[in-house]
Amino acid sequence: MHLCSAAEWQAISAQGEHRPESLASAGFVHLSTPAQVHLPANRLYAGRTDLVLLHIDPDRLTDPVLWEPGVPTDPEAMKFPHLYGPLPAAAVRAVTPYRPGPDGTFPPLDQLT
C-alpha cells in the first residue's frame, strides 16, 4: 500500500507513475502492509482528510522491493517494503479513501468498519 492525497493519485494516474520526493532523497518509494499503514499515516498525516490508499499488486512492480526498518518509533524489528524505483500506476489495483477518526488519528485497517 502507498498513502497519498486524492489529488496526487489523479496526477499519478495521468502521468503513469509516481515519483515522490522520497525517491530522489532516499532512493525509494515508501510502501506499507495493511497492518502497518496507520503508523506512517499518523506520523506524517494526522488530521488530513484527503488521503487515499493505493492498493498495490506486487506482481506489477518492475523495480525491486526491499524490506527494511522504518523509524525508531515503529515497533521493534518491524520492516517496511521500500520500492526502489517509481511506482507504476498500472500496479495500483484499487484506491480507497483513508480518513482519520474524530480525534484526527488513523485507525489500523482491521479496525475500520
A tleap script that builds the chain and sets N, CA, C and O, in Angstrom:
source leaprc.protein.ff14SB
mol = sequence {
  NMET HIE LEU CYS SER ALA ALA GLU TRP GLN
  ALA ILE SER ALA GLN GLY GLU HIE ARG PRO
  GLU SER LEU ALA SER ALA GLY PHE VAL HIE
  LEU SER THR PRO ALA GLN VAL HIE LEU PRO
  ALA ASN ARG LEU TYR ALA GLY ARG THR ASP
  LEU VAL LEU LEU HIE ILE ASP PRO ASP ARG
  LEU THR ASP PRO VAL LEU TRP GLU PRO GLY
  VAL PRO THR ASP PRO GLU ALA MET LYS PHE
  PRO HIE LEU TYR GLY PRO LEU PRO ALA ALA
  ALA VAL ARG ALA VAL THR PRO TYR ARG PRO
  GLY PRO ASP GLY THR PHE PRO PRO LEU ASP
  GLN LEU CTHR
}
set mol.1.N position { 0.844 -1.163 0.000 }
set mol.1.CA position { 0.000 0.000 0.000 }
set mol.1.C position { 0.897 1.236 0.000 }
set mol.1.O position { 2.027 1.231 0.488 }
set mol.2.N position { 0.327 2.293 -0.575 }
set mol.2.CA position { 1.012 3.580 -0.561 }
set mol.2.C position { -0.022 4.644 -0.229 }
set mol.2.O position { -1.141 4.613 -0.741 }
set mol.3.N position { 0.352 5.579 0.624 }
set mol.3.CA position { -0.510 6.688 1.013 }
set mol.3.C position { -0.204 7.914 0.164 }
set mol.3.O position { 0.959 8.238 -0.080 }
set mol.4.N position { -1.249 8.588 -0.281 }
set mol.4.CA position { -1.075 9.867 -0.957 }
set mol.4.C position { -2.402 10.612 -0.927 }
set mol.4.O position { -3.417 10.062 -0.502 }
set mol.5.N position { -2.394 11.840 -1.368 }
set mol.5.CA position { -3.648 12.590 -1.434 }
set mol.5.C position { -4.425 12.170 -2.672 }
set mol.5.O position { -3.863 11.602 -3.608 }
set mol.6.N position { -5.706 12.450 -2.667 }
set mol.6.CA position { -6.541 12.146 -3.834 }
set mol.6.C position { -6.036 12.913 -5.054 }
set mol.6.O position { -6.049 12.388 -6.167 }
set mol.7.N position { -5.590 14.154 -4.850 }
set mol.7.CA position { -5.057 14.949 -5.966 }
set mol.7.C position { -3.779 14.325 -6.518 }
set mol.7.O position { -3.569 14.300 -7.731 }
set mol.8.N position { -2.922 13.819 -5.623 }
set mol.8.CA position { -1.709 13.142 -6.091 }
set mol.8.C position { -2.065 11.905 -6.915 }
set mol.8.O position { -1.436 11.637 -7.939 }
set mol.9.N position { -3.075 11.150 -6.470 }
set mol.9.CA position { -3.480 9.968 -7.223 }
set mol.9.C position { -3.941 10.354 -8.624 }
set mol.9.O position { -3.617 9.663 -9.590 }
set mol.10.N position { -4.677 11.424 -8.746 }
set mol.10.CA position { -5.114 11.877 -10.076 }
set mol.10.C position { -3.908 12.159 -10.963 }
set mol.10.O position { -3.897 11.782 -12.135 }
set mol.11.N position { -2.890 12.822 -10.410 }
set mol.11.CA position { -1.677 13.111 -11.175 }
set mol.11.C position { -0.933 11.831 -11.537 }
set mol.11.O position { -0.445 11.686 -12.658 }
set mol.12.N position { -0.848 10.905 -10.585 }
set mol.12.CA position { -0.166 9.633 -10.835 }
set mol.12.C position { -0.844 8.880 -11.973 }
set mol.12.O position { -0.179 8.388 -12.885 }
set mol.13.N position { -2.161 8.794 -11.914 }
set mol.13.CA position { -2.870 8.038 -12.948 }
set mol.13.C position { -2.724 8.716 -14.311 }
set mol.13.O position { -2.683 8.034 -15.335 }
set mol.14.N position { -2.646 10.042 -14.339 }
set mol.14.CA position { -2.471 10.752 -15.613 }
set mol.14.C position { -1.039 10.605 -16.141 }
set mol.14.O position { -0.837 10.476 -17.348 }
set mol.15.N position { -0.054 10.622 -15.251 }
set mol.15.CA position { 1.359 10.559 -15.654 }
set mol.15.C position { 1.841 9.129 -15.875 }
set mol.15.O position { 2.835 8.910 -16.568 }
set mol.16.N position { 1.151 8.166 -15.297 }
set mol.16.CA position { 1.526 6.772 -15.472 }
set mol.16.C position { 2.466 6.220 -14.414 }
set mol.16.O position { 2.709 5.013 -14.367 }
set mol.17.N position { 3.001 7.096 -13.559 }
set mol.17.CA position { 3.872 6.622 -12.488 }
set mol.17.C position { 3.971 7.682 -11.403 }
set mol.17.O position { 3.617 8.843 -11.604 }
set mol.18.N position { 4.466 7.245 -10.240 }
set mol.18.CA position { 4.613 8.136 -9.093 }
set mol.18.C position { 6.083 8.208 -8.711 }
set mol.18.O position { 6.730 7.186 -8.481 }
set mol.19.N position { 6.596 9.423 -8.647 }
set mol.19.CA position { 7.971 9.675 -8.222 }
set mol.19.C position { 7.940 10.654 -7.054 }
set mol.19.O position { 8.230 11.838 -7.229 }
set mol.20.N position { 7.589 10.167 -5.856 }
set mol.20.CA position { 7.529 11.071 -4.706 }
set mol.20.C position { 8.912 11.603 -4.353 }
set mol.20.O position { 9.925 11.097 -4.834 }
set mol.21.N position { 8.942 12.616 -3.519 }
set mol.21.CA position { 10.202 13.238 -3.093 }
set mol.21.C position { 11.153 12.202 -2.504 }
set mol.21.O position { 12.369 12.311 -2.665 }
set mol.22.N position { 10.605 11.197 -1.823 }
set mol.22.CA position { 11.470 10.182 -1.202 }
set mol.22.C position { 12.279 9.394 -2.228 }
set mol.22.O position { 13.345 8.875 -1.898 }
set mol.23.N position { 11.799 9.296 -3.452 }
set mol.23.CA position { 12.546 8.562 -4.472 }
set mol.23.C position { 13.858 9.291 -4.766 }
set mol.23.O position { 14.896 8.654 -4.950 }
set mol.24.N position { 13.811 10.619 -4.811 }
set mol.24.CA position { 15.031 11.401 -5.044 }
set mol.24.C position { 15.896 11.481 -3.787 }
set mol.24.O position { 17.118 11.356 -3.867 }
set mol.25.N position { 15.270 11.687 -2.628 }
set mol.25.CA position { 16.055 11.910 -1.411 }
set mol.25.C position { 16.559 10.616 -0.757 }
set mol.25.O position { 17.689 10.569 -0.271 }
set mol.26.N position { 15.731 9.577 -0.744 }
set mol.26.CA position { 16.105 8.322 -0.080 }
set mol.26.C position { 16.369 7.184 -1.062 }
set mol.26.O position { 16.959 6.167 -0.698 }
set mol.27.N position { 15.930 7.359 -2.307 }
set mol.27.CA position { 16.154 6.334 -3.318 }
set mol.27.C position { 15.043 5.316 -3.436 }
set mol.27.O position { 15.168 4.347 -4.185 }
set mol.28.N position { 13.933 5.522 -2.692 }
set mol.28.CA position { 12.844 4.551 -2.754 }
set mol.28.C position { 11.509 5.225 -2.481 }
set mol.28.O position { 11.441 6.351 -1.989 }
set mol.29.N position { 10.436 4.487 -2.822 }
set mol.29.CA position { 9.064 4.893 -2.531 }
set mol.29.C position { 8.629 4.111 -1.295 }
set mol.29.O position { 8.766 2.888 -1.245 }
set mol.30.N position { 8.107 4.823 -0.302 }
set mol.30.CA position { 7.630 4.182 0.922 }
set mol.30.C position { 6.338 3.419 0.636 }
set mol.30.O position { 5.394 3.966 0.065 }
set mol.31.N position { 6.311 2.160 1.038 }
set mol.31.CA position { 5.112 1.333 0.972 }
set mol.31.C position { 4.850 0.782 2.372 }
set mol.31.O position { 5.711 0.860 3.249 }
set mol.32.N position { 3.681 0.237 2.572 }
set mol.32.CA position { 3.311 -0.369 3.851 }
set mol.32.C position { 2.436 -1.581 3.601 }
set mol.32.O position { 1.817 -1.709 2.544 }
set mol.33.N position { 2.392 -2.459 4.569 }
set mol.33.CA position { 1.417 -3.537 4.553 }
set mol.33.C position { 0.116 -2.985 5.147 }
set mol.33.O position { 0.140 -1.923 5.770 }
set mol.34.N position { -1.007 -3.670 4.971 }
set mol.34.CA position { -2.243 -3.216 5.607 }
set mol.34.C position { -2.117 -3.072 7.131 }
set mol.34.O position { -2.737 -2.184 7.715 }
set mol.35.N position { -1.338 -3.918 7.768 }
set mol.35.CA position { -1.178 -3.854 9.223 }
set mol.35.C position { -0.284 -2.698 9.675 }
set mol.35.O position { -0.286 -2.344 10.854 }
set mol.36.N position { 0.475 -2.111 8.758 }
set mol.36.CA position { 1.415 -1.045 9.108 }
set mol.36.C position { 0.950 0.351 8.719 }
set mol.36.O position { 1.419 1.330 9.300 }
set mol.37.N position { 0.064 0.471 7.779 }
set mol.37.CA position { -0.182 1.754 7.126 }
set mol.37.C position { -0.608 2.865 8.082 }
set mol.37.O position { -0.355 4.040 7.817 }
set mol.38.N position { -1.250 2.506 9.188 }
set mol.38.CA position { -1.654 3.546 10.136 }
set mol.38.C position { -0.460 4.220 10.814 }
set mol.38.O position { -0.578 5.358 11.269 }
set mol.39.N position { 0.675 3.546 10.888 }
set mol.39.CA position { 1.846 4.123 11.551 }
set mol.39.C position { 2.379 5.338 10.791 }
set mol.39.O position { 2.479 6.414 11.381 }
set mol.40.N position { 2.727 5.211 9.499 }
set mol.40.CA position { 3.164 6.420 8.785 }
set mol.40.C position { 2.026 7.425 8.594 }
set mol.40.O position { 2.275 8.630 8.552 }
set mol.41.N position { 0.795 6.955 8.480 }
set mol.41.CA position { -0.332 7.887 8.335 }
set mol.41.C position { -0.412 8.810 9.539 }
set mol.41.O position { -0.586 10.018 9.379 }
set mol.42.N position { -0.289 8.263 10.734 }
set mol.42.CA position { -0.354 9.080 11.946 }
set mol.42.C position { 0.895 9.926 12.142 }
set mol.42.O position { 0.813 11.048 12.642 }
set mol.43.N position { 2.035 9.403 11.757 }
set mol.43.CA position { 3.284 10.135 11.920 }
set mol.43.C position { 3.349 11.335 10.967 }
set mol.43.O position { 3.843 12.400 11.339 }
set mol.44.N position { 2.858 11.162 9.755 }
set mol.44.CA position { 3.037 12.183 8.714 }
set mol.44.C position { 1.780 12.974 8.365 }
set mol.44.O position { 1.876 14.121 7.928 }
set mol.45.N position { 0.599 12.376 8.552 }
set mol.45.CA position { -0.620 12.980 8.005 }
set mol.45.C position { -1.771 13.123 8.998 }
set mol.45.O position { -2.917 13.278 8.575 }
set mol.46.N position { -1.507 13.077 10.288 }
set mol.46.CA position { -2.588 13.143 11.287 }
set mol.46.C position { -3.525 14.315 10.987 }
set mol.46.O position { -3.088 15.443 10.761 }
set mol.47.N position { -4.817 14.014 10.992 }
set mol.47.CA position { -5.844 15.026 10.785 }
set mol.47.C position { -6.204 15.300 9.334 }
set mol.47.O position { -7.216 15.950 9.073 }
set mol.48.N position { -5.421 14.831 8.395 }
set mol.48.CA position { -5.744 15.092 6.981 }
set mol.48.C position { -6.915 14.225 6.537 }
set mol.48.O position { -7.016 13.052 6.897 }
set mol.49.N position { -7.781 14.821 5.759 }
set mol.49.CA position { -8.986 14.111 5.312 }
set mol.49.C position { -8.993 13.856 3.812 }
set mol.49.O position { -10.009 13.430 3.264 }
set mol.50.N position { -7.881 14.110 3.144 }
set mol.50.CA position { -7.822 13.967 1.691 }
set mol.50.C position { -6.984 12.781 1.228 }
set mol.50.O position { -6.610 12.710 0.057 }
set mol.51.N position { -6.686 11.844 2.135 }
set mol.51.CA position { -5.796 10.739 1.788 }
set mol.51.C position { -6.535 9.560 1.165 }
set mol.51.O position { -7.701 9.292 1.455 }
set mol.52.N position { -5.807 8.874 0.301 }
set mol.52.CA position { -6.281 7.616 -0.264 }
set mol.52.C position { -5.188 6.565 -0.079 }
set mol.52.O position { -4.003 6.880 0.025 }
set mol.53.N position { -5.620 5.327 -0.043 }
set mol.53.CA position { -4.707 4.189 -0.009 }
set mol.53.C position { -4.631 3.595 -1.404 }
set mol.53.O position { -5.650 3.245 -1.999 }
set mol.54.N position { -3.430 3.486 -1.912 }
set mol.54.CA position { -3.221 2.807 -3.188 }
set mol.54.C position { -2.890 1.353 -2.869 }
set mol.54.O position { -1.871 1.066 -2.241 }
set mol.55.N position { -3.742 0.453 -3.299 }
set mol.55.CA position { -3.538 -0.983 -3.083 }
set mol.55.C position { -2.705 -1.494 -4.261 }
set mol.55.O position { -3.128 -1.421 -5.414 }
set mol.56.N position { -1.535 -2.002 -3.953 }
set mol.56.CA position { -0.532 -2.345 -4.964 }
set mol.56.C position { -0.538 -3.846 -5.264 }
set mol.56.O position { -0.610 -4.675 -4.357 }
set mol.57.N position { -0.462 -4.173 -6.546 }
set mol.57.CA position { -0.255 -5.553 -6.976 }
set mol.57.C position { 1.251 -5.739 -7.140 }
set mol.57.O position { 1.821 -5.229 -8.105 }
set mol.58.N position { 1.914 -6.453 -6.230 }
set mol.58.CA position { 3.378 -6.571 -6.302 }
set mol.58.C position { 3.871 -7.217 -7.592 }
set mol.58.O position { 5.008 -6.982 -8.000 }
set mol.59.N position { 3.042 -8.022 -8.236 }
set mol.59.CA position { 3.448 -8.661 -9.487 }
set mol.59.C position { 3.557 -7.667 -10.636 }
set mol.59.O position { 4.129 -7.983 -11.679 }
set mol.60.N position { 3.012 -6.470 -10.450 }
set mol.60.CA position { 3.080 -5.444 -11.499 }
set mol.60.C position { 4.181 -4.413 -11.261 }
set mol.60.O position { 4.316 -3.453 -12.019 }
set mol.61.N position { 4.957 -4.615 -10.213 }
set mol.61.CA position { 6.079 -3.709 -9.967 }
set mol.61.C position { 7.265 -4.153 -10.811 }
set mol.61.O position { 7.526 -5.349 -10.949 }
set mol.62.N position { 7.976 -3.195 -11.369 }
set mol.62.CA position { 9.097 -3.514 -12.252 }
set mol.62.C position { 10.448 -3.285 -11.591 }
set mol.62.O position { 11.482 -3.651 -12.149 }
set mol.63.N position { 10.448 -2.680 -10.404 }
set mol.63.CA position { 11.691 -2.431 -9.677 }
set mol.63.C position { 11.673 -3.223 -8.372 }
set mol.63.O position { 10.612 -3.638 -7.907 }
set mol.64.N position { 12.854 -3.430 -7.782 }
set mol.64.CA position { 12.918 -4.252 -6.571 }
set mol.64.C position { 12.240 -3.610 -5.363 }
set mol.64.O position { 12.218 -2.389 -5.208 }
set mol.65.N position { 11.691 -4.476 -4.515 }
set mol.65.CA position { 11.134 -4.083 -3.228 }
set mol.65.C position { 11.989 -4.756 -2.152 }
set mol.65.O position { 12.155 -5.976 -2.135 }
set mol.66.N position { 12.522 -3.929 -1.260 }
set mol.66.CA position { 13.324 -4.442 -0.157 }
set mol.66.C position { 12.599 -4.161 1.151 }
set mol.66.O position { 11.993 -3.102 1.317 }
set mol.67.N position { 12.662 -5.097 2.064 }
set mol.67.CA position { 12.037 -4.951 3.380 }
set mol.67.C position { 13.093 -4.419 4.332 }
set mol.67.O position { 14.101 -5.071 4.603 }
set mol.68.N position { 12.832 -3.196 4.840 }
set mol.68.CA position { 13.833 -2.503 5.642 }
set mol.68.C position { 13.186 -1.861 6.867 }
set mol.68.O position { 11.979 -1.623 6.881 }
set mol.69.N position { 13.996 -1.580 7.902 }
set mol.69.CA position { 13.446 -0.949 9.105 }
set mol.69.C position { 12.821 0.406 8.798 }
set mol.69.O position { 13.236 1.111 7.877 }
set mol.70.N position { 11.816 0.749 9.591 }
set mol.70.CA position { 11.191 2.060 9.492 }
set mol.70.C position { 11.949 3.049 10.362 }
set mol.70.O position { 13.176 3.127 10.303 }
set mol.71.N position { 11.220 3.796 11.162 }
set mol.71.CA position { 11.834 4.774 12.057 }
set mol.71.C position { 11.899 4.185 13.467 }
set mol.71.O position { 11.200 3.214 13.759 }
set mol.72.N position { 12.726 4.757 14.344 }
set mol.72.CA position { 12.887 4.188 15.692 }
set mol.72.C position { 11.598 4.084 16.507 }
set mol.72.O position { 11.524 3.263 17.421 }
set mol.73.N position { 10.583 4.893 16.202 }
set mol.73.CA position { 9.340 4.810 16.972 }
set mol.73.C position { 8.431 3.671 16.518 }
set mol.73.O position { 7.442 3.370 17.186 }
set mol.74.N position { 8.749 3.036 15.395 }
set mol.74.CA position { 7.968 1.889 14.942 }
set mol.74.C position { 8.269 0.687 15.838 }
set mol.74.O position { 9.324 0.639 16.470 }
set mol.75.N position { 7.352 -0.284 15.900 }
set mol.75.CA position { 7.615 -1.478 16.727 }
set mol.75.C position { 8.955 -2.126 16.366 }
set mol.75.O position { 9.343 -2.203 15.201 }
set mol.76.N position { 9.630 -2.579 17.393 }
set mol.76.CA position { 10.946 -3.187 17.208 }
set mol.76.C position { 10.883 -4.341 16.211 }
set mol.76.O position { 9.962 -5.158 16.248 }
set mol.77.N position { 11.850 -4.397 15.343 }
set mol.77.CA position { 12.016 -5.444 14.327 }
set mol.77.C position { 11.005 -5.348 13.178 }
set mol.77.O position { 11.016 -6.205 12.294 }
set mol.78.N position { 10.133 -4.334 13.162 }
set mol.78.CA position { 9.186 -4.197 12.054 }
set mol.78.C position { 9.925 -3.686 10.817 }
set mol.78.O position { 10.707 -2.738 10.884 }
set mol.79.N position { 9.657 -4.332 9.700 }
set mol.79.CA position { 10.258 -3.902 8.442 }
set mol.79.C position { 9.157 -3.471 7.481 }
set mol.79.O position { 8.069 -4.045 7.456 }
set mol.80.N position { 9.467 -2.446 6.690 }
set mol.80.CA position { 8.536 -1.896 5.712 }
set mol.80.C position { 9.025 -2.183 4.298 }
set mol.80.O position { 10.231 -2.238 4.061 }
set mol.81.N position { 8.106 -2.367 3.360 }
set mol.81.CA position { 8.520 -2.542 1.967 }
set mol.81.C position { 8.894 -1.187 1.356 }
set mol.81.O position { 8.145 -0.215 1.462 }
set mol.82.N position { 10.055 -1.144 0.720 }
set mol.82.CA position { 10.532 0.045 0.026 }
set mol.82.C position { 10.739 -0.300 -1.443 }
set mol.82.O position { 11.483 -1.224 -1.772 }
set mol.83.N position { 10.087 0.438 -2.313 }
set mol.83.CA position { 10.180 0.223 -3.759 }
set mol.83.C position { 11.312 1.072 -4.313 }
set mol.83.O position { 11.266 2.300 -4.231 }
set mol.84.N position { 12.317 0.436 -4.871 }
set mol.84.CA position { 13.492 1.130 -5.396 }
set mol.84.C position { 13.306 1.475 -6.873 }
set mol.84.O position { 14.002 0.957 -7.746 }
set mol.85.N position { 12.364 2.349 -7.118 }
set mol.85.CA position { 12.039 2.851 -8.447 }
set mol.85.C position { 10.677 3.502 -8.370 }
set mol.85.O position { 10.026 3.451 -7.327 }
set mol.86.N position { 10.239 4.107 -9.446 }
set mol.86.CA position { 8.919 4.755 -9.427 }
set mol.86.C position { 7.797 3.733 -9.276 }
set mol.86.O position { 7.939 2.569 -9.651 }
set mol.87.N position { 6.684 4.192 -8.722 }
set mol.87.CA position { 5.500 3.349 -8.574 }
set mol.87.C position { 4.663 3.473 -9.839 }
set mol.87.O position { 4.110 4.542 -10.098 }
set mol.88.N position { 4.551 2.405 -10.641 }
set mol.88.CA position { 3.744 2.485 -11.857 }
set mol.88.C position { 2.249 2.530 -11.524 }
set mol.88.O position { 1.767 1.769 -10.685 }
set mol.89.N position { 1.540 3.413 -12.179 }
set mol.89.CA position { 0.089 3.495 -11.980 }
set mol.89.C position { -0.570 2.160 -12.303 }
set mol.89.O position { -1.583 1.807 -11.699 }
set mol.90.N position { -0.010 1.424 -13.238 }
set mol.90.CA position { -0.573 0.127 -13.630 }
set mol.90.C position { -0.496 -0.903 -12.513 }
set mol.90.O position { -1.191 -1.918 -12.566 }
set mol.91.N position { 0.342 -0.661 -11.496 }
set mol.91.CA position { 0.451 -1.594 -10.371 }
set mol.91.C position { -0.623 -1.349 -9.320 }
set mol.91.O position { -0.779 -2.153 -8.402 }
set mol.92.N position { -1.359 -0.258 -9.438 }
set mol.92.CA position { -2.399 0.067 -8.464 }
set mol.92.C position { -3.673 -0.671 -8.851 }
set mol.92.O position { -4.252 -0.407 -9.904 }
set mol.93.N position { -4.113 -1.602 -7.993 }
set mol.93.CA position { -5.293 -2.403 -8.316 }
set mol.93.C position { -6.565 -1.844 -7.705 }
set mol.93.O position { -7.665 -2.198 -8.132 }
set mol.94.N position { -6.430 -0.967 -6.699 }
set mol.94.CA position { -7.600 -0.333 -6.082 }
set mol.94.C position { -7.142 0.926 -5.357 }
set mol.94.O position { -5.991 1.043 -4.935 }
set mol.95.N position { -8.074 1.860 -5.225 }
set mol.95.CA position { -7.833 3.106 -4.496 }
set mol.95.C position { -9.003 3.296 -3.549 }
set mol.95.O position { -10.158 3.303 -3.974 }
set mol.96.N position { -8.705 3.452 -2.256 }
set mol.96.CA position { -9.772 3.631 -1.274 }
set mol.96.C position { -9.465 4.838 -0.393 }
set mol.96.O position { -8.300 5.111 -0.105 }
set mol.97.N position { -10.498 5.562 0.037 }
set mol.97.CA position { -10.270 6.677 0.954 }
set mol.97.C position { -9.744 6.164 2.294 }
set mol.97.O position { -10.056 5.049 2.714 }
set mol.98.N position { -8.953 6.983 2.945 }
set mol.98.CA position { -8.441 6.655 4.284 }
set mol.98.C position { -8.618 7.904 5.130 }
set mol.98.O position { -7.878 8.878 4.984 }
set mol.99.N position { -9.600 7.866 6.010 }
set mol.99.CA position { -9.973 9.032 6.798 }
set mol.99.C position { -9.617 8.822 8.264 }
set mol.99.O position { -9.712 7.709 8.782 }
set mol.100.N position { -9.209 9.897 8.928 }
set mol.100.CA position { -8.923 9.785 10.360 }
set mol.100.C position { -10.216 9.720 11.156 }
set mol.100.O position { -11.288 10.082 10.671 }
set mol.101.N position { -10.088 9.252 12.383 }
set mol.101.CA position { -11.218 9.254 13.298 }
set mol.101.C position { -11.456 10.661 13.838 }
set mol.101.O position { -10.751 11.598 13.464 }
set mol.102.N position { -12.442 10.811 14.710 }
set mol.102.CA position { -12.780 12.129 15.270 }
set mol.102.C position { -11.610 12.818 15.978 }
set mol.102.O position { -11.563 14.047 16.046 }
set mol.103.N position { -10.674 12.036 16.501 }
set mol.103.CA position { -9.528 12.631 17.191 }
set mol.103.C position { -8.383 12.984 16.250 }
set mol.103.O position { -7.340 13.458 16.700 }
set mol.104.N position { -8.562 12.758 14.937 }
set mol.104.CA position { -7.543 13.098 13.954 }
set mol.104.C position { -6.533 12.016 13.676 }
set mol.104.O position { -5.655 12.196 12.832 }
set mol.105.N position { -6.634 10.870 14.378 }
set mol.105.CA position { -5.685 9.788 14.137 }
set mol.105.C position { -6.303 8.734 13.226 }
set mol.105.O position { -7.521 8.567 13.165 }
set mol.106.N position { -5.430 8.035 12.528 }
set mol.106.CA position { -5.852 6.993 11.604 }
set mol.106.C position { -5.867 5.646 12.314 }
set mol.106.O position { -4.888 5.280 12.964 }
set mol.107.N position { -6.954 4.915 12.200 }
set mol.107.CA position { -7.033 3.601 12.845 }
set mol.107.C position { -6.328 2.551 12.000 }
set mol.107.O position { -6.187 2.718 10.788 }
set mol.108.N position { -5.883 1.468 12.635 }
set mol.108.CA position { -5.420 0.327 11.850 }
set mol.108.C position { -6.545 -0.140 10.926 }
set mol.108.O position { -7.720 -0.042 11.279 }
set mol.109.N position { -6.191 -0.640 9.762 }
set mol.109.CA position { -7.217 -1.050 8.785 }
set mol.109.C position { -8.144 -2.117 9.322 }
set mol.109.O position { -9.315 -2.154 8.942 }
set mol.110.N position { -7.657 -2.991 10.201 }
set mol.110.CA position { -8.532 -4.046 10.707 }
set mol.110.C position { -9.569 -3.508 11.700 }
set mol.110.O position { -10.455 -4.250 12.123 }
set mol.111.N position { -9.470 -2.229 12.077 }
set mol.111.CA position { -10.455 -1.633 12.976 }
set mol.111.C position { -11.484 -0.778 12.233 }
set mol.111.O position { -12.397 -0.231 12.850 }
set mol.112.N position { -11.339 -0.663 10.916 }
set mol.112.CA position { -12.329 0.082 10.136 }
set mol.112.C position { -13.568 -0.758 9.936 }
set mol.112.O position { -13.486 -1.976 9.772 }
set mol.113.N position { -14.700 -0.115 9.950 }
set mol.113.CA position { -15.943 -0.858 9.744 }
set mol.113.C position { -16.461 -0.658 8.359 }
set mol.113.O position { -17.503 -1.209 8.004 }
savepdb mol mol.pdb
quit
